[in-house]
Amino acid sequence: MTTYTPTLDHRLLERLRGAVRGEIVEPGDPDYDEARRVYNAMHDKRPAIVVRAVDAGDVIATVDFARDQGLTLAVRGGSHSVTGYGTCDGGVVLDLVRMRGIRVDPDARRAWAEGGCTWADVNHATHAFGLATTGGIVSTTGVGGLTTGGGMGYLARRCGLSCDNLVSADLVTADGHFVTCTEDDHTDLMWAVRGGGGNYGVVTSFAYRLHPVADILGGPTFYPLDGDVIRRYRELIAEGDENLGALLVVGLGPPVPFLPERWHGRPLCGVVACWTGSPDADDRIRDRLAALGPVVGRHVERMPYPVINTLFDDLVPAGLYHYWKGAFTQGLPDGAVDAFVEYGATTPSIQSVTAVFPIDGACHRVGPEDTAFTYRDADFSIALSPTLTTREDCEAQKDWVRAFHRALEPHSMEGGYVNFMDADDQNRVGVNYRGNHARLTALKRRYDPGNLFRLNHNIAP
């Protein structure tokens, strides 16, 4: 592997250093390798500099520097971009990891979170007031990438997507201007950042609508991998109680104490439940989950809401090798169920979990043109990923996930969720945004005609 060592004009670099309060890390600095590392180890890039911003002023200075010098700019929030868009070779990485301030107004049910926050940060701060908003299933995920892509999680059926709960966003645009986007001001940008990804600027702060969610009934129930179990899960979601978030997973049995050892490493399907309704219904929910099929292991208990978002953390820590594909479906057609069973049986590792997110309920009460996220007629969003411990093993399993995705295509909608797409899915950007793509393109031409913000599922100007 060729080692690339980028260089910059040191006069210009010193000018930038004087303009920012945060740290600038260069090749040769003791912590350069740590500063350039991202969540998905498939992406081993060597940026010219990493700017660890501490405030919006640092963001403005860095955006101006990259634009004026014609350098590639990568924006990193939580670093979970599976496509590696939070890093680059020879350019500038704008790292928001030190911008993690949060303020909660419990009376107004609002939370303001800086762009470097993770969902663990937000969940911790809001839980103190018995409040929450929709935000992913892995606590180390950054709020920025998840929200601007749409944002799915256990609360989506009850509360909508993360972007549906976004009430304002502070944004630094490609020309270095700082704007606050709301439903009343800069409404075009407010529309675009709710699903349009990082195409329109760097969001330095998000304001979210919160909902009363404190303790929940949650956790996984595992079953043998069987199409009938998945079809009964489909019926469970169709029953329509939006207080039940229920993530379907297909993969290999994890080495957890509540799953008998004979099932470790064997193909299974499971439902990770998050019931936010009345505790009086807990036994009914447990019974309903048990009725999906033969239960081989379960741990469904009362827990604080933030805990449910940590259950996958140990399974997929930073430093693994990932390659992803995504799809939307209306219902779960039998052909899709058959594909889950066929390809689930050859899942390449315990970390390679196929996840099916229900996005009906409150997600359907937003129109397809109300936000940039347009698939309001989809019932499920599917994430496919071989996740391995070495690059070679991940490369070897790309054919598995591509074949899996092809098997789903006749039973899926044309596009998919941008946060579940890998870099070789750029040709799908148009169908991923459907009828909103033309409007997004016009806004890109207006706000970023030079395509400075191109390290994303890019909407070209």
FILUMDREN-261616 format. One record per residue (C-alpha): chain; x, y, z; residue number from 1. Coordinates in nm, 4 decimals, always signed. Layout:
REM residues N
<site A, <X, Y, Z>, NUM>
...
END
This chain:
REM residues 461
<site A, <+0.0000, +0.0000, +0.0000>, 1>
<site A, <+0.1471, +0.3368, -0.1053>, 2>
<site A, <+0.1880, +0.5895, +0.1748>, 3>
<site A, <+0.0746, +0.9355, +0.0711>, 4>
<site A, <+0.2292, +1.2296, +0.2560>, 5>
<site A, <+0.0469, +1.5542, +0.1759>, 6>
<site A, <+0.2055, +1.8993, +0.2056>, 7>
<site A, <+0.0624, +2.2489, +0.2333>, 8>
<site A, <+0.1935, +2.6014, +0.1923>, 9>
<site A, <+0.3081, +2.6718, +0.5495>, 10>
<site A, <+0.2440, +3.0459, +0.5157>, 11>
<site A, <-0.1214, +2.9781, +0.4492>, 12>
<site A, <-0.1330, +2.7133, +0.7178>, 13>
<site A, <+0.0026, +2.9564, +0.9776>, 14>
<site A, <-0.2640, +3.2048, +0.8776>, 15>
<site A, <-0.5290, +2.9403, +0.9414>, 16>
<site A, <-0.3648, +2.8483, +1.2709>, 17>
<site A, <-0.4028, +3.2073, +1.3818>, 18>
<site A, <-0.7705, +3.2084, +1.2860>, 19>
<site A, <-0.8814, +2.9037, +1.4846>, 20>
<site A, <-0.8946, +2.8327, +1.8569>, 21>
<site A, <-0.8943, +2.4578, +1.8094>, 22>
<site A, <-0.6054, +2.2287, +1.7250>, 23>
<site A, <-0.4554, +2.1678, +1.3822>, 24>
<site A, <-0.2940, +1.8262, +1.3389>, 25>
<site A, <-0.0450, +1.7627, +1.0565>, 26>
<site A, <+0.1438, +1.4583, +0.9269>, 27>
<site A, <+0.4339, +1.3946, +1.1610>, 28>
<site A, <+0.2495, +1.5162, +1.4703>, 29>
<site A, <+0.2375, +1.2534, +1.7459>, 30>
<site A, <-0.1399, +1.2169, +1.7291>, 31>
<site A, <-0.1766, +1.2386, +1.3491>, 32>
<site A, <-0.2607, +0.8712, +1.3070>, 33>
<site A, <-0.5257, +0.8935, +1.5759>, 34>
<site A, <-0.6654, +1.2170, +1.4285>, 35>
<site A, <-0.7048, +1.0695, +1.0808>, 36>
<site A, <-0.8683, +0.7445, +1.1967>, 37>
<site A, <-1.2383, +0.6904, +1.1259>, 38>
<site A, <-1.4972, +0.4365, +1.2441>, 39>
<site A, <-1.4846, +0.2196, +0.9300>, 40>
<site A, <-1.1295, +0.0862, +0.9021>, 41>
<site A, <-1.1775, +0.0282, +0.5262>, 42>
<site A, <-1.0876, +0.3961, +0.4836>, 43>
<site A, <-0.7213, +0.4617, +0.5638>, 44>
<site A, <-0.6714, +0.8131, +0.4280>, 45>
<site A, <-0.3963, +1.0711, +0.4883>, 46>
<site A, <-0.5347, +1.4266, +0.4994>, 47>
<site A, <-0.3044, +1.7257, +0.4770>, 48>
<site A, <-0.4466, +1.8603, +0.8030>, 49>
<site A, <-0.7119, +1.7763, +1.0578>, 50>
<site A, <-0.8755, +2.0789, +1.2194>, 51>
<site A, <-1.0327, +1.9969, +1.5554>, 52>
<site A, <-1.2777, +2.2843, +1.5732>, 53>
<site A, <-1.4143, +2.4116, +1.9027>, 54>
<site A, <-1.6749, +2.6602, +1.7790>, 55>
<site A, <-1.8535, +2.7985, +1.4746>, 56>
<site A, <-1.5729, +3.0485, +1.4204>, 57>
<site A, <-1.3295, +2.7634, +1.3674>, 58>
<site A, <-1.5701, +2.6036, +1.1232>, 59>
<site A, <-1.6027, +2.9243, +0.9209>, 60>
<site A, <-1.2240, +2.9703, +0.9070>, 61>
<site A, <-1.1690, +2.6118, +0.7963>, 62>
<site A, <-1.4381, +2.6220, +0.5288>, 63>
<site A, <-1.2914, +2.9469, +0.3930>, 64>
<site A, <-0.9394, +2.7980, +0.3926>, 65>
<site A, <-1.0374, +2.4804, +0.2083>, 66>
<site A, <-1.2471, +2.6695, -0.0464>, 67>
<site A, <-0.9909, +2.9405, -0.1184>, 68>
<site A, <-0.7069, +2.6877, -0.1536>, 69>
<site A, <-0.9091, +2.4527, -0.3712>, 70>
<site A, <-0.8636, +2.1674, -0.1253>, 71>
<site A, <-1.0888, +1.8703, -0.0709>, 72>
<site A, <-1.2943, +1.9196, +0.2461>, 73>
<site A, <-1.4193, +1.6302, +0.4594>, 74>
<site A, <-1.6549, +1.7061, +0.7472>, 75>
<site A, <-1.6529, +1.4640, +1.0403>, 76>
<site A, <-1.9104, +1.4504, +1.3172>, 77>
<site A, <-1.9404, +1.1146, +1.4896>, 78>
<site A, <-1.7126, +0.9495, +1.2286>, 79>
<site A, <-1.9620, +0.6693, +1.1514>, 80>
<site A, <-1.9843, +0.7329, +0.7764>, 81>
<site A, <-1.9475, +0.3819, +0.6334>, 82>
<site A, <-1.8376, +0.5374, +0.3052>, 83>
<site A, <-1.5456, +0.7117, +0.4753>, 84>
<site A, <-1.6671, +1.0592, +0.3845>, 85>
<site A, <-1.5282, +1.1901, +0.7144>, 86>
<site A, <-1.1742, +1.1713, +0.5801>, 87>
<site A, <-0.9772, +1.2280, +0.2600>, 88>
<site A, <-0.6339, +1.2105, +0.1030>, 89>
<site A, <-0.4392, +1.5352, +0.0773>, 90>
<site A, <-0.7220, +1.7635, +0.1839>, 91>
<site A, <-0.8720, +1.9138, +0.4969>, 92>
<site A, <-1.0640, +1.7186, +0.7594>, 93>
<site A, <-1.2911, +1.9412, +0.9662>, 94>
<site A, <-1.3423, +1.7397, +1.2845>, 95>
<site A, <-1.6280, +1.8514, +1.5103>, 96>
<site A, <-1.5521, +1.6042, +1.7902>, 97>
<site A, <-1.4800, +1.8823, +2.0411>, 98>
<site A, <-1.8079, +2.0594, +1.9701>, 99>
<site A, <-2.0296, +1.8555, +2.2022>, 100>
<site A, <-2.2215, +2.1095, +2.4040>, 101>
<site A, <-2.5874, +2.0344, +2.4801>, 102>
<site A, <-2.8662, +2.2427, +2.6330>, 103>
<site A, <-3.2094, +2.1092, +2.7233>, 104>
<site A, <-3.5213, +2.3175, +2.7865>, 105>
<site A, <-3.7608, +2.0706, +2.9515>, 106>
<site A, <-4.0532, +2.3138, +2.9532>, 107>
<site A, <-4.0325, +2.3798, +2.5809>, 108>
<site A, <-3.9270, +2.0175, +2.5159>, 109>
<site A, <-3.6276, +2.1257, +2.3107>, 110>
<site A, <-3.2633, +2.0211, +2.3021>, 111>
<site A, <-2.9769, +2.2047, +2.1317>, 112>
<site A, <-2.6818, +1.9822, +2.0416>, 113>
<site A, <-2.3556, +2.0891, +1.8784>, 114>
<site A, <-2.2463, +1.9175, +1.5599>, 115>
<site A, <-1.9902, +1.6869, +1.7227>, 116>
<site A, <-2.2385, +1.5280, +1.9620>, 117>
<site A, <-2.3199, +1.1599, +1.9542>, 118>
<site A, <-2.6591, +1.0127, +2.0321>, 119>
<site A, <-2.5160, +0.8936, +2.3641>, 120>
<site A, <-2.4572, +1.2597, +2.4516>, 121>
<site A, <-2.8100, +1.3621, +2.3538>, 122>
<site A, <-2.9804, +1.0651, +2.5184>, 123>
<site A, <-2.7941, +1.1214, +2.8449>, 124>
<site A, <-2.8777, +1.4922, +2.8582>, 125>
<site A, <-3.2450, +1.4566, +2.7686>, 126>
<site A, <-3.3127, +1.1481, +2.9823>, 127>
<site A, <-3.2505, +1.3526, +3.2964>, 128>
<site A, <-3.5821, +1.5242, +3.2136>, 129>
<site A, <-3.7705, +1.2138, +3.1000>, 130>
<site A, <-3.7461, +1.3237, +2.7364>, 131>
<site A, <-3.6018, +1.1843, +2.4142>, 132>
<site A, <-3.6079, +1.2101, +2.0375>, 133>
<site A, <-3.5456, +0.9623, +1.7552>, 134>
<site A, <-3.1773, +0.8855, +1.7174>, 135>
<site A, <-3.0213, +0.5685, +1.5824>, 136>
<site A, <-2.9494, +0.2301, +1.7423>, 137>
<site A, <-2.5751, +0.2673, +1.8157>, 138>
<site A, <-2.4963, +0.5279, +2.0793>, 139>
<site A, <-2.1603, +0.6309, +1.9291>, 140>
<site A, <-2.3273, +0.7475, +1.6064>, 141>
<site A, <-2.2989, +1.1218, +1.5458>, 142>
<site A, <-2.6111, +1.3344, +1.5422>, 143>
<site A, <-2.5030, +1.5203, +1.2292>, 144>
<site A, <-2.4788, +1.2469, +0.9680>, 145>
<site A, <-2.7797, +1.0608, +1.1001>, 146>
<site A, <-3.0093, +1.3650, +1.1128>, 147>
<site A, <-2.9117, +1.5172, +0.7790>, 148>
<site A, <-2.9615, +1.1792, +0.6109>, 149>
<site A, <-3.3055, +1.1311, +0.7661>, 150>
<site A, <-3.2493, +0.9480, +1.0926>, 151>
<site A, <-3.4052, +0.6151, +1.1907>, 152>
<site A, <-3.4306, +0.4559, +1.5312>, 153>
<site A, <-3.6539, +0.2874, +1.7852>, 154>
<site A, <-3.8774, +0.5930, +1.8282>, 155>
<site A, <-3.9436, +0.6530, +1.4578>, 156>
<site A, <-4.2900, +0.4936, +1.4484>, 157>
<site A, <-4.4085, +0.7069, +1.7416>, 158>
<site A, <-4.2094, +1.0284, +1.6930>, 159>
<site A, <-4.0978, +1.0363, +1.3297>, 160>
<site A, <-3.7476, +1.0463, +1.1869>, 161>
<site A, <-3.4684, +1.2490, +1.3441>, 162>
<site A, <-3.5041, +1.5064, +1.0660>, 163>
<site A, <-3.8784, +1.5324, +1.1373>, 164>
<site A, <-3.7905, +1.6447, +1.4897>, 165>
<site A, <-3.5348, +1.9020, +1.3765>, 166>
<site A, <-3.6736, +2.2488, +1.4491>, 167>
<site A, <-3.3652, +2.4558, +1.3635>, 168>
<site A, <-3.0079, +2.4175, +1.2434>, 169>
<site A, <-2.7083, +2.6515, +1.2573>, 170>
<site A, <-2.5286, +2.6106, +0.9260>, 171>
<site A, <-2.2001, +2.7343, +0.7758>, 172>
<site A, <-2.2425, +2.7501, +0.3981>, 173>
<site A, <-1.9793, +2.7103, +0.1279>, 174>
<site A, <-1.9228, +3.0868, +0.1098>, 175>
<site A, <-1.8429, +3.0952, +0.4823>, 176>
<site A, <-2.1709, +3.2500, +0.5942>, 177>
<site A, <-2.3356, +3.1441, +0.9198>, 178>
<site A, <-2.7134, +3.1083, +0.9030>, 179>
<site A, <-2.9811, +2.9776, +1.1373>, 180>
<site A, <-3.2366, +2.7726, +0.9481>, 181>
<site A, <-3.5916, +2.7332, +1.0768>, 182>
<site A, <-3.9401, +2.6956, +0.9326>, 183>
<site A, <-3.9483, +3.0769, +0.9068>, 184>
<site A, <-3.5904, +3.1729, +0.8159>, 185>
<site A, <-3.3747, +3.0212, +0.5421>, 186>
<site A, <-3.6577, +2.7775, +0.4887>, 187>
<site A, <-3.5059, +2.6341, +0.1706>, 188>
<site A, <-3.1925, +2.5250, +0.3567>, 189>
<site A, <-3.4022, +2.3978, +0.6463>, 190>
<site A, <-3.5885, +2.1787, +0.3995>, 191>
<site A, <-3.2672, +2.0562, +0.2382>, 192>
<site A, <-3.0777, +1.9585, +0.5538>, 193>
<site A, <-3.3681, +1.7372, +0.6616>, 194>
<site A, <-3.2587, +1.4436, +0.4508>, 195>
<site A, <-3.0298, +1.6057, +0.1921>, 196>
<site A, <-2.7132, +1.5002, +0.3727>, 197>
<site A, <-2.4062, +1.7201, +0.4058>, 198>
<site A, <-2.4466, +1.8772, +0.0630>, 199>
<site A, <-2.5365, +2.2278, +0.1807>, 200>
<site A, <-2.2968, +2.3146, +0.4599>, 201>
<site A, <-2.1627, +2.2258, +0.8012>, 202>
<site A, <-2.4288, +2.2089, +1.0710>, 203>
<site A, <-2.2691, +2.3407, +1.3881>, 204>
<site A, <-2.5797, +2.3017, +1.6057>, 205>
<site A, <-2.9091, +2.1121, +1.5875>, 206>
<site A, <-3.2278, +2.1905, +1.7799>, 207>
<site A, <-3.4632, +1.8971, +1.8333>, 208>
<site A, <-3.8222, +1.8534, +1.9412>, 209>
<site A, <-3.8368, +1.6188, +2.2422>, 210>
<site A, <-4.1024, +1.3712, +2.3534>, 211>
<site A, <-4.1918, +1.2227, +2.6924>, 212>
<site A, <-3.9880, +0.8998, +2.6997>, 213>
<site A, <-3.8216, +0.7814, +3.0201>, 214>
<site A, <-3.8042, +0.4097, +3.1027>, 215>
<site A, <-3.9044, +0.1624, +2.8351>, 216>
<site A, <-3.9548, -0.2109, +2.7954>, 217>
<site A, <-3.6812, -0.3237, +2.5620>, 218>
<site A, <-3.4307, -0.5792, +2.4466>, 219>
<site A, <-3.3882, -0.8693, +2.2044>, 220>
<site A, <-3.5849, -1.1875, +2.1497>, 221>
<site A, <-3.4133, -1.4497, +1.9316>, 222>
<site A, <-3.5674, -1.7221, +1.7159>, 223>
<site A, <-3.4360, -1.9768, +1.4664>, 224>
<site A, <-3.3954, -1.8250, +1.1214>, 225>
<site A, <-3.7343, -1.8989, +0.9689>, 226>
<site A, <-3.9523, -1.7181, +0.7179>, 227>
<site A, <-4.2640, -1.7722, +0.9267>, 228>
<site A, <-4.1093, -1.5777, +1.2158>, 229>
<site A, <-4.0365, -1.2859, +0.9815>, 230>
<site A, <-4.3885, -1.2969, +0.8384>, 231>
<site A, <-4.5342, -1.2857, +1.1895>, 232>
<site A, <-4.3062, -0.9878, +1.2626>, 233>
<site A, <-4.4547, -0.8235, +0.9523>, 234>
<site A, <-4.8013, -0.8749, +1.1016>, 235>
<site A, <-4.6873, -0.7341, +1.4358>, 236>
<site A, <-4.5838, -0.4070, +1.2708>, 237>
<site A, <-4.9003, -0.3961, +1.0605>, 238>
<site A, <-5.1101, -0.4061, +1.3787>, 239>
<site A, <-5.0088, -0.0449, +1.4116>, 240>
<site A, <-4.9318, +0.0296, +1.7788>, 241>
<site A, <-4.6824, +0.3063, +1.7255>, 242>
<site A, <-4.5508, +0.2851, +2.0811>, 243>
<site A, <-4.3719, -0.0335, +1.9771>, 244>
<site A, <-4.0403, +0.0188, +1.8053>, 245>
<site A, <-3.9282, -0.3228, +1.6841>, 246>
<site A, <-3.6092, -0.3724, +1.4864>, 247>
<site A, <-3.5821, -0.7015, +1.2957>, 248>
<site A, <-3.2294, -0.8434, +1.2827>, 249>
<site A, <-3.0958, -1.1390, +1.0844>, 250>
<site A, <-2.7529, -1.2819, +1.1518>, 251>
<site A, <-2.5528, -1.5178, +1.3696>, 252>
<site A, <-2.6214, -1.5770, +1.7365>, 253>
<site A, <-2.4058, -1.3475, +1.9522>, 254>
<site A, <-2.2156, -1.4801, +2.2567>, 255>
<site A, <-2.4487, -1.3287, +2.5160>, 256>
<site A, <-2.5443, -1.4991, +2.8445>, 257>
<site A, <-2.9179, -1.5185, +2.7763>, 258>
<site A, <-2.8625, -1.7120, +2.4502>, 259>
<site A, <-2.7676, -2.0807, +2.5004>, 260>
<site A, <-2.4149, -2.1560, +2.3830>, 261>
<site A, <-2.5374, -2.4030, +2.1217>, 262>
<site A, <-2.6923, -2.1061, +1.9364>, 263>
<site A, <-2.3756, -1.8940, +1.9382>, 264>
<site A, <-2.2628, -1.8396, +1.5805>, 265>
<site A, <-2.5693, -2.0100, +1.4304>, 266>
<site A, <-2.8128, -1.8320, +1.1926>, 267>
<site A, <-3.0925, -1.6610, +1.3834>, 268>
<site A, <-3.3450, -1.3865, +1.3456>, 269>
<site A, <-3.4430, -1.1577, +1.6266>, 270>
<site A, <-3.6593, -0.8638, +1.7223>, 271>
<site A, <-3.5136, -0.5859, +1.9344>, 272>
<site A, <-3.8153, -0.4239, +2.0973>, 273>
<site A, <-3.8589, -0.0768, +2.2442>, 274>
<site A, <-4.2037, -0.0356, +2.4012>, 275>
<site A, <-4.2753, +0.3225, +2.5113>, 276>
<site A, <-4.6379, +0.2620, +2.6025>, 277>
<site A, <-4.7897, +0.1886, +2.9409>, 278>
<site A, <-4.5987, -0.0513, +3.1714>, 279>
<site A, <-4.9349, -0.2193, +3.2289>, 280>
<site A, <-4.8978, -0.3657, +2.8798>, 281>
<site A, <-4.5460, -0.5065, +2.9339>, 282>
<site A, <-4.6627, -0.8661, +2.9752>, 283>
<site A, <-4.8784, -0.8375, +2.6655>, 284>
<site A, <-4.5796, -0.7144, +2.4630>, 285>
<site A, <-4.3588, -0.9972, +2.5914>, 286>
<site A, <-4.6280, -1.2502, +2.5040>, 287>
<site A, <-4.6747, -1.1000, +2.1587>, 288>
<site A, <-4.3010, -1.1245, +2.0914>, 289>
<site A, <-4.2932, -1.4830, +2.2198>, 290>
<site A, <-4.5743, -1.5702, +1.9801>, 291>
<site A, <-4.3617, -1.4873, +1.6740>, 292>
<site A, <-4.1894, -1.8263, +1.6903>, 293>
<site A, <-3.9839, -2.0659, +1.9061>, 294>
<site A, <-3.7870, -1.8427, +2.1446>, 295>
<site A, <-3.4263, -1.9565, +2.1825>, 296>
<site A, <-3.3170, -1.6650, +2.3981>, 297>
<site A, <-3.4439, -1.3297, +2.5164>, 298>
<site A, <-3.3706, -1.0395, +2.7451>, 299>
<site A, <-3.6703, -0.8056, +2.7413>, 300>
<site A, <-3.6738, -0.5906, +3.0532>, 301>
<site A, <-3.7546, -0.2437, +3.1846>, 302>
<site A, <-3.4597, -0.0101, +3.1260>, 303>
<site A, <-3.3851, +0.3611, +3.0868>, 304>
<site A, <-3.4399, +0.4627, +2.7248>, 305>
<site A, <-3.0687, +0.5478, +2.6633>, 306>
<site A, <-2.9728, +0.1860, +2.7372>, 307>
<site A, <-3.1622, +0.0454, +2.4376>, 308>
<site A, <-2.9365, +0.2527, +2.2111>, 309>
<site A, <-2.6212, +0.0900, +2.3511>, 310>
<site A, <-2.7099, -0.2758, +2.2902>, 311>
<site A, <-2.5164, -0.2940, +1.9618>, 312>
<site A, <-2.2189, -0.0851, +2.0788>, 313>
<site A, <-1.9960, -0.3753, +2.1833>, 314>
<site A, <-2.0852, -0.5730, +1.8714>, 315>
<site A, <-1.9708, -0.3000, +1.6305>, 316>
<site A, <-1.6919, -0.0941, +1.7922>, 317>
<site A, <-1.4753, +0.1432, +1.5913>, 318>
<site A, <-1.2023, -0.0212, +1.3861>, 319>
<site A, <-1.3988, -0.2956, +1.2078>, 320>
<site A, <-1.4270, -0.3210, +0.8287>, 321>
<site A, <-1.7693, -0.2458, +0.6766>, 322>
<site A, <-1.9337, -0.2398, +0.3338>, 323>
<site A, <-2.3046, -0.1483, +0.3129>, 324>
<site A, <-2.6097, -0.1629, +0.0907>, 325>
<site A, <-2.9607, -0.0364, +0.1570>, 326>
<site A, <-3.3178, -0.0756, +0.0343>, 327>
<site A, <-3.6724, +0.0428, +0.1065>, 328>
<site A, <-3.9768, -0.1833, +0.0906>, 329>
<site A, <-4.3523, -0.1424, +0.1094>, 330>
<site A, <-4.4519, -0.4105, +0.3528>, 331>
<site A, <-4.2154, -0.7058, +0.3650>, 332>
<site A, <-4.2984, -0.9017, +0.0491>, 333>
<site A, <-4.2589, -1.2777, +0.0646>, 334>
<site A, <-3.9723, -1.2557, -0.1846>, 335>
<site A, <-3.7833, -1.0282, +0.0539>, 336>
<site A, <-3.8517, -1.2687, +0.3405>, 337>
<site A, <-3.7116, -1.5545, +0.1306>, 338>
<site A, <-3.3967, -1.3502, +0.0628>, 339>
<site A, <-3.3489, -1.2844, +0.4356>, 340>
<site A, <-3.3648, -1.6577, +0.5033>, 341>
<site A, <-3.1389, -1.7574, +0.2127>, 342>
<site A, <-2.8647, -1.5013, +0.2683>, 343>
<site A, <-2.9023, -1.4883, +0.6440>, 344>
<site A, <-2.7990, -1.8543, +0.6516>, 345>
<site A, <-2.4586, -1.7575, +0.5077>, 346>
<site A, <-2.4008, -1.4423, +0.7144>, 347>
<site A, <-2.0198, -1.4057, +0.7202>, 348>
<site A, <-1.9643, -1.2960, +1.0823>, 349>
<site A, <-2.1392, -1.2244, +1.4109>, 350>
<site A, <-2.0879, -0.8517, +1.3482>, 351>
<site A, <-2.2610, -0.8731, +1.0070>, 352>
<site A, <-2.6168, -0.7959, +1.1124>, 353>
<site A, <-2.8915, -0.7364, +0.8577>, 354>
<site A, <-3.1249, -0.4791, +1.0141>, 355>
<site A, <-3.4824, -0.3960, +0.9138>, 356>
<site A, <-3.6174, -0.0646, +1.0479>, 357>
<site A, <-3.9946, -0.0018, +1.0499>, 358>
<site A, <-4.0602, +0.3534, +0.9266>, 359>
<site A, <-4.4387, +0.3690, +0.9208>, 360>
<site A, <-4.6594, +0.5456, +1.1752>, 361>
<site A, <-4.5441, +0.9026, +1.2401>, 362>
<site A, <-4.2978, +0.8809, +0.9488>, 363>
<site A, <-4.5952, +0.8448, +0.7129>, 364>
<site A, <-4.7638, +1.1575, +0.8479>, 365>
<site A, <-4.4996, +1.3762, +0.6808>, 366>
<site A, <-4.5462, +1.4402, +0.3101>, 367>
<site A, <-4.2880, +1.3277, +0.0516>, 368>
<site A, <-4.2140, +1.6904, -0.0393>, 369>
<site A, <-4.2188, +1.8306, +0.3156>, 370>
<site A, <-3.8536, +1.7360, +0.3741>, 371>
<site A, <-3.5705, +1.6256, +0.1479>, 372>
<site A, <-3.6257, +1.2713, +0.2770>, 373>
<site A, <-3.8933, +1.1623, +0.0343>, 374>
<site A, <-3.9682, +0.7915, +0.0897>, 375>
<site A, <-4.2722, +0.8519, +0.3068>, 376>
<site A, <-4.4517, +0.5586, +0.1447>, 377>
<site A, <-4.1859, +0.3084, +0.2514>, 378>
<site A, <-4.2724, +0.0848, +0.5454>, 379>
<site A, <-3.9262, -0.0582, +0.6095>, 380>
<site A, <-3.5653, +0.0463, +0.5561>, 381>
<site A, <-3.3145, -0.2367, +0.5204>, 382>
<site A, <-2.9432, -0.2201, +0.5991>, 383>
<site A, <-2.7134, -0.4932, +0.4643>, 384>
<site A, <-2.3505, -0.5124, +0.5709>, 385>
<site A, <-2.0694, -0.7614, +0.5851>, 386>
<site A, <-1.8701, -0.6402, +0.8866>, 387>
<site A, <-1.5385, -0.8162, +0.9422>, 388>
<site A, <-1.2199, -0.7825, +1.1438>, 389>
<site A, <-0.9832, -0.7589, +0.8436>, 390>
<site A, <-0.9883, -0.5708, +0.5149>, 391>
<site A, <-0.9270, -0.8896, +0.3187>, 392>
<site A, <-1.2254, -1.0655, +0.4737>, 393>
<site A, <-1.4529, -0.7677, +0.4094>, 394>
<site A, <-1.3423, -0.7456, +0.0454>, 395>
<site A, <-1.4091, -1.1176, +0.0093>, 396>
<site A, <-1.7686, -1.0770, +0.1335>, 397>
<site A, <-1.8680, -0.7899, -0.0960>, 398>
<site A, <-2.0072, -1.0395, -0.3466>, 399>
<site A, <-2.2278, -1.1858, -0.0716>, 400>
<site A, <-2.3929, -0.8543, +0.0085>, 401>
<site A, <-2.4221, -0.7526, -0.3570>, 402>
<site A, <-2.5996, -1.0792, -0.4351>, 403>
<site A, <-2.8225, -1.0282, -0.1294>, 404>
<site A, <-2.9103, -0.6806, -0.2516>, 405>
<site A, <-2.9863, -0.8093, -0.6024>, 406>
<site A, <-3.2163, -1.0714, -0.4529>, 407>
<site A, <-3.4083, -0.7949, -0.2733>, 408>
<site A, <-3.4353, -0.5631, -0.5757>, 409>
<site A, <-3.7499, -0.7198, -0.7330>, 410>
<site A, <-3.9270, -0.6751, -0.3979>, 411>
<site A, <-3.7907, -0.3289, -0.3106>, 412>
<site A, <-3.8534, +0.0302, -0.4091>, 413>
<site A, <-3.6179, +0.1905, -0.6584>, 414>
<site A, <-3.4117, +0.3949, -0.4141>, 415>
<site A, <-3.2691, +0.3453, -0.0674>, 416>
<site A, <-3.1655, +0.5312, +0.2462>, 417>
<site A, <-2.8545, +0.7401, +0.1780>, 418>
<site A, <-2.6963, +0.6513, +0.5141>, 419>
<site A, <-2.7043, +0.2826, +0.4167>, 420>
<site A, <-2.5297, +0.3399, +0.0822>, 421>
<site A, <-2.1623, +0.2824, +0.0122>, 422>
<site A, <-1.9412, +0.4943, -0.2126>, 423>
<site A, <-2.0149, +0.2817, -0.5210>, 424>
<site A, <-2.3832, +0.3782, -0.4952>, 425>
<site A, <-2.3324, +0.7348, -0.6203>, 426>
<site A, <-2.5261, +0.6427, -0.9347>, 427>
<site A, <-2.8353, +0.5903, -0.7156>, 428>
<site A, <-2.8480, +0.9465, -0.5788>, 429>
<site A, <-3.1220, +1.0510, -0.8200>, 430>
<site A, <-3.3555, +0.7645, -0.7282>, 431>
<site A, <-3.2694, +0.7965, -0.3593>, 432>
<site A, <-3.4253, +1.1444, -0.3666>, 433>
<site A, <-3.6903, +1.0757, -0.6340>, 434>
<site A, <-3.9073, +1.3808, -0.7030>, 435>
<site A, <-3.7061, +1.5991, -0.4652>, 436>
<site A, <-3.3810, +1.5589, -0.6599>, 437>
<site A, <-3.4444, +1.8494, -0.8997>, 438>
<site A, <-3.5177, +2.0901, -0.6145>, 439>
<site A, <-3.2104, +1.9700, -0.4239>, 440>
<site A, <-2.9970, +2.0217, -0.7338>, 441>
<site A, <-3.1229, +2.3780, -0.7765>, 442>
<site A, <-3.0446, +2.4549, -0.4112>, 443>
<site A, <-2.6991, +2.3025, -0.4489>, 444>
<site A, <-2.6351, +2.5238, -0.7497>, 445>
<site A, <-2.7388, +2.8259, -0.5449>, 446>
<site A, <-2.5536, +2.7542, -0.2200>, 447>
<site A, <-2.2550, +2.5444, -0.3291>, 448>
<site A, <-2.1943, +2.5970, -0.7016>, 449>
<site A, <-1.8319, +2.4869, -0.6655>, 450>
<site A, <-1.9379, +2.1616, -0.4941>, 451>
<site A, <-1.7098, +2.2186, -0.1956>, 452>
<site A, <-1.9297, +1.9816, +0.0048>, 453>
<site A, <-1.8908, +1.6845, -0.2266>, 454>
<site A, <-1.7724, +1.4144, +0.0107>, 455>
<site A, <-2.1208, +1.2754, +0.0623>, 456>
<site A, <-2.3840, +1.1077, -0.1499>, 457>
<site A, <-2.3378, +1.4013, -0.3716>, 458>
<site A, <-2.6029, +1.6166, -0.5283>, 459>
<site A, <-2.3951, +1.7774, -0.8018>, 460>
<site A, <-2.4702, +2.1402, -0.8903>, 461>
END
